Amino acid sequence: MDYTVPEKSIEEVQADLTKRFTHFANPKDRYKYLIDMGKQLQQLDDSYQTEENRIHGCQSQVWIHIEEKDGRLFMQAKSDAAIVSGLIALLLKIYHGRTPQEVATAPLDFLGKIGLLQQLSPNRSTGLYHMIKRIQAEGQKRMA
């Protein structure tokens, strides 16, 4: 597990991602960039690919493992689908290494700004929603 604490605020990371994605005029290039992000995901150990870590509501197989260390949440995830891996990588750029409070309350309006949501199939959008809900729920659970 990578326990690196982010140097940039959530807002700065989102602004950076928005800039990167809106740089591509062609929607196919955005998808390619997203898939490339997914390829850079840290390997998720097989022992974490459990039913408990599986995200339900996704068409493809998705697992997310969340550990708390020093008051921050660190995440690893894996999917068997290239685009979904990219979506996970995008979410981890926002949530990885943040406090439970930040994880539970981070605004995600940047997802609309980067021009990806409009292109996702309804099934992928639903899967993305379930991934976000799961991560935010972990943050809320650990705030108590």
Secondary structure in CASP SS format (residue, H / E / C, confidence):
PFRMAT SS
TARGET T0000
AUTHOR 0000-0000-0000
METHOD secondary structure of the structure
MODEL  1
M C 1.00
D C 1.00
Y C 1.00
T C 1.00
V C 1.00
P C 1.00
E C 1.00
K C 1.00
S C 1.00
I H 1.00
E H 1.00
E H 1.00
V H 1.00
Q H 1.00
A H 1.00
D H 1.00
L H 1.00
T H 1.00
K H 1.00
R H 1.00
F H 1.00
T H 1.00
H C 1.00
F C 1.00
A C 1.00
N C 1.00
P H 1.00
K H 1.00
D H 1.00
R H 1.00
Y H 1.00
K H 1.00
Y H 1.00
L H 1.00
I H 1.00
D H 1.00
M H 1.00
G H 1.00
K H 1.00
Q C 1.00
L C 1.00
Q C 1.00
Q C 1.00
L C 1.00
D C 1.00
D H 1.00
S H 1.00
Y H 1.00
Q C 1.00
T C 1.00
E C 1.00
E C 1.00
N C 1.00
R E 1.00
I C 1.00
H C 1.00
G C 1.00
C C 1.00
Q C 1.00
S C 1.00
Q C 1.00
V E 1.00
W E 1.00
I E 1.00
H E 1.00
I E 1.00
E E 1.00
E E 1.00
K E 1.00
D C 1.00
G C 1.00
R E 1.00
L E 1.00
F E 1.00
M E 1.00
Q E 1.00
A E 1.00
K E 1.00
S E 1.00
D C 1.00
A C 1.00
A H 1.00
I H 1.00
V H 1.00
S H 1.00
G H 1.00
L H 1.00
I H 1.00
A H 1.00
L H 1.00
L H 1.00
L H 1.00
K H 1.00
I H 1.00
Y H 1.00
H C 1.00
G C 1.00
R E 1.00
T C 1.00
P H 1.00
Q H 1.00
E H 1.00
V H 1.00
A H 1.00
T H 1.00
A C 1.00
P C 1.00
L C 1.00
D C 1.00
F H 1.00
L H 1.00
G H 1.00
K H 1.00
I C 1.00
G C 1.00
L C 1.00
L H 1.00
Q H 1.00
Q H 1.00
L C 1.00
S C 1.00
P H 1.00
N H 1.00
R H 1.00
S H 1.00
T H 1.00
G H 1.00
L H 1.00
Y H 1.00
H H 1.00
M H 1.00
I H 1.00
K H 1.00
R H 1.00
I H 1.00
Q H 1.00
A H 1.00
E H 1.00
G H 1.00
Q H 1.00
K H 1.00
R H 1.00
M H 1.00
A C 1.00
END
